[in-house]
Amino acid sequence: MMNLTLIDAFRRFGAKPESRLSSLSAMAADGAMVLNCLPTHFGHPARGVLRYETSLSAADADSKVVTALGDHLTRARDASLPVRMIVTFPDGEKTGKGGSYYVRPDLTGRIVEFDGDRFVIDFTRPKPASPALTGRRK
């Protein structure tokens, strides 16, 4: 795991967070939503699915940051945009020192539910392209 800053983690997905210290989300240049996740909100509802489930009201962040997350979730839900994952390990949780950030480019999420407060996002690995679909011939 590389020791990334929050800004570096968002940049890995082509996104620029509004707050360099506490952003919960941003929109990437390719249209995807980038979500800053905490490990405590993950679950495994089915094989191959990593579920992130929490609510805006549970966010321990500045109201401007929470409002931006709500806006990003609404955009991603309404336009069926992909969601990219950053995982934040709070101070000392993983490394024994200051907080750290980890990107998961191998997983793509989709919003399963967002009611204006509670949201559920399921992350999965993209299915490999079929050789017939990629145009490769043997």
N, C-alpha and C positions, 0 to 999 in steps of 0.2 A: 504494500500500500504506500503510495506516495504521500508526502505531507503537503497537501494543497491548501491554499487559502480559499475562502468562500468564493471570492471573485474568480480565482483560477478554476475552481470546480464548475461554475456557471459557464465560463469561457470555453471549457471543453465541449460544451454543447452549442456554442455559438450564441450564448445569451449574456446579457449584461444586467446584473441585479441593480435595483435602485439603491439599496443600502449595502455597503461593503461588509458590514458586520452582522446584519440580522435578516437579510432577505429570505423569504420563504418560497418565493417563486419568481419566475421571469419567463418571458416569451423569447424563443430562439429565432434566429434569422430565417430558419427553414419552416417556421410556423408552429413548431412543437412547443409544448409547455414544459418547463424545467421546474421540478419540485424538489425542495429541500426537505428531506425526511428524517425523522428520528427513529432509531431502531425499536423503541418500545411500542410503536404503532403497527408493526408488521405481524402478519399471520400467514398461515398456509391453509387456505380453505380446500384446496385440491392439488393433486400432483401437478407439478410444473407451474403453479400459480403462486406468486408472492403478492399478498394483499396488503395494501396500506389503508388504514382506516382511522380517522380522527374527525375533529370538527374545528371550524374556525373559532368557536367560542373557547376551545381548549388551548389555543395558541398563546404562548407566553411571548408576545411580541408587541411592538408599537402598533397602534391602531391603523396607521398608514400602510404598514407592511401586511397586516391582516386583510385590510380592504383590497389591496393589490392581489393577494392570493384569491380572494373571492371573485374578483374580476377575471383573473386568469382561469380559474376553475369553470366559470360560466362560459368563457370563450371556448375552452377546450371541450366542454360538454356539448355545447350547441353546434360546434363545427366538427365534432368527432376527431379532434386533433390528438396526435400521439403525445404521451407524457414521458419525459426522461427523468431519471432518478439521480439525485445527489443524496448521500447518507451523511448526516452529521453525527459524529461521536462527541458528546459533550466532554468537558474538561476531565481528563484522566480516565475516562471510561475504557478506552481501547489502548491508549499509549502510555498512560501514567503521567502525561504532561498536559499541556493546553489542548483545547478542542481540535479535532481534525475532521477533514472532509474527504469523502470517497465517492467517485463517480461509478455508475454501473451502465456503461454503454451497451452491454450485452442484453439488457432488458428494456422492453418497451411497454408502457402502460396505456390503459384506456380507462376513462372514468365510467364506473359502473353505476354510481349514484352520487348525486349532489343535490341537496334540498335547500341550499342557501346557507346551511351551517355544517351539517354532517356530510362527509364525503368518503367515498370508497373508490380506490383505484387498484385494478388488478394488473400486475406486471408479469410478462411472460417473455420467453426467448422467442425471437422471430423464427418461423419455420424455414428450414433451408429451401432454397429454390430448387424446383424439380429440373433435372437436366433438359427435359423437353421444353421447359419454359425459358431456359437461358439461351437456347439456340445452339448448344453444344451437341456435336454429333461425333460418334465414334466410328 
